[in-house]
Amino acid sequence: MTLNLGKRLAPRPRRLPYPEPARTPEELQARLGREKVLLELAQRRNYSYDGIAMGATPALVVLPESTAEVVEVVRFARQRGLSVVPRGAASGLSGGAVPLEESIVVSFTRMTGLQIDPRARRAVAQPGVVTARIAEQARPYGLTYPPDPASFRTSTIGGNLAENAGGPLCFKWGVTGDYVEALEFVDFSGEVHRLERKAYDLVGLMVGSEGTLGLITGATLRLVPLPRHTRTLMAVFDEVGQAAEAVSAAIAAGAVPAKLEFMDRGCIRAVDSYLRLGLPREAAAVLLVDTDGDDPLVVEEELAWVAEACEGRGGRVRVARDAAESEALWRARRAISPAIAALKPKRLNEDIAVPRSSLPEVVRAIELLGQRYGLQVVQFGHIGDGNLHPNVLFDPRVDPEEKVWELLHEIARVALQHGGVLSGEHGIGLMKRDFMGEAVDPETLGALWAVKAAFDPQNRLNPGKVLPETNSQAR
Ligand SMILES: Cc1cc2nc3c(=O)[nH]c(=O)nc-3n(C[C@H](O)[C@H](O)[C@H](O)COP(=O)(O)OP(=O)(O)OC[C@H]3O[C@@H](n4cnc5c(N)ncnc54)[C@H](O)[C@@H]3O)c2cc1C
């Protein structure tokens, strides 16, 4: 089965400047410009990794500036029998942007066009726009773009769309996919498609497809009014499970906090040593919570519900007095990654999501697993969404990496046993691909391969990611 989206939704929009694809890398370079086609080994090597994994050196790296140039690269790849690996800022934590075989890395960092339409409350972005820029550019109009992965100062919107990225604001405000009105992408036959959410939700299919179905070349994103008031609190707990219980209790009481973040003792100590903020080093866990809205009374009331729920589970609550104190607390949250990275030579970051009701059991079980394996595990995450990031910290000179991977798989199993999923927001990519067989039944895997084949019959778009190869026969 081959989807012919091109004919139905978006006929080839323009006459191509060159009737035939380029035949050699040098010819492609002559067409696009020297600075956009990297041929030197030393240059290409810089595109073989992402935030977690190292892959093969790509055969070619192309940095297009327009959709037409993306089409040109895809035509070249097709003609040469090469695969294409899309890449944003390479901050991904599942190996998604890592090339595995003879392939062309398409880096979108030169496609940085961004227009804000305040009347329509929309942003139109090219894929290489750095995420934080969207909210920054919308702010003067009293608008914002809420999805805020902790990496938002480096990640690109293309990478966010491909991973359906979330962030601290996701509990109340939703994840990347909730803000997409329309998407443009290029498929492996070089057709350009524009998808809108009018009938079948093909936008929803493309969001989170991790670069395996198409190359996203543009997006129309919804903006929302900036909330006028925000309050912040920190609740400190003597036991990790109590913090998780407080989350459920606060939500059951009717609170819909804008941000609801969890840090365990390992994180608290690491961040405190890193920033010297005077965080409660003896605590087993803290919750950081923001409530927001336009009515200050409602914002206060919600904060009071959260405070009550935390105190009811043994938490000690500190409400930030002003914006500066609130900023200091959130600085602590943003510093988790560099702070824990400073503790041991290496770390591997898990990314699971479980039903909120299972959180107390899950965080306790993960803590015990770390003790059983004799490895340091620290946990944090967007706990309002049931999203946890247990990180295993280790020293490869003394801790065998296989043991670390075994522990990570055990953690993922805990999530599956509690009705959760393998990935909350970082994607399956390369890192969890071989684990898909445990998470998804063979029929569903077969159906996923059928979708992949409909978009990319030759399996040339980011091959080796998301779907385990053993099931490719099901196509
Ligand atoms: C310190 C730190 C904190 C983080 N915090 C969060 C967080 O809070 N929430 C969260 O969700 N993630 C988080 N991440 C993970 C990462 O930042 C996100 O997955 C982000 O969306 C990746 O964006 P990127 O531009 O770096 O994409 P890349 O890493 O370059 O690519 C990611 C995937 O998207 C594909 N891709 C990239 N661009 C395109 C395109 N234009 N078309 C099609 N496919 C494309 C790639 O092939 C790859 O599969 C964090 C990472 C770090 C290092």
The ligand as an ORCA input file, in Angstrom:
! r2SCAN-3c Opt
* xyz 0 1
  C      19.129     18.796     29.160
  C      18.003     18.218     28.343
  C      16.708     18.387     28.796
  C      15.642     17.858     28.049
  N      14.367     18.068     28.502
  C      13.332     17.616     27.770
  C      11.986     17.865     28.218
  O      11.732     18.478     29.251
  N      10.989     17.393     27.431
  C      11.233     16.712     26.273
  O      10.275     16.325     25.601
  N      12.488     16.458     25.842
  C      13.531     16.897     26.548
  N      14.813     16.658     26.118
  C      15.043     15.861     24.890
  C      15.177     16.685     23.576
  O      15.610     18.000     23.833
  C      13.849     16.674     22.825
  O      13.568     15.372     22.369
  C      13.796     17.644     21.621
  O      12.491     17.601     21.083
  C      14.787     17.293     20.520
  O      14.906     18.403     19.637
  P      16.176     18.560     18.685
  O      15.970     19.733     17.826
  O      17.417     18.540     19.486
  O      16.040     17.239     17.813
  P      17.134     16.139     17.436
  O      17.725     15.538     18.660
  O      18.072     16.679     16.431
  O      16.203     15.048     16.742
  C      15.237     14.361     17.481
  C      14.396     13.492     16.537
  O      13.632     14.324     15.679
  C      13.919     14.028     14.310
  N      13.844     15.319     13.621
  C      14.517     16.458     13.909
  N      14.123     17.440     13.083
  C      13.201     16.904     12.244
  C      12.427     17.409     11.159
  N      12.510     18.675     10.766
  N      11.594     16.566     10.508
  C      11.472     15.274     10.896
  N      12.176     14.746     11.919
  C      13.013     15.546     12.582
  C      15.279     13.372     14.318
  O      15.456     12.518     13.213
  C      15.226     12.599     15.621
  O      14.549     11.392     15.443
  C      15.890     17.151     26.845
  C      17.211     16.986     26.399
  C      18.259     17.517     27.135
  C      19.659     17.336     26.620
*
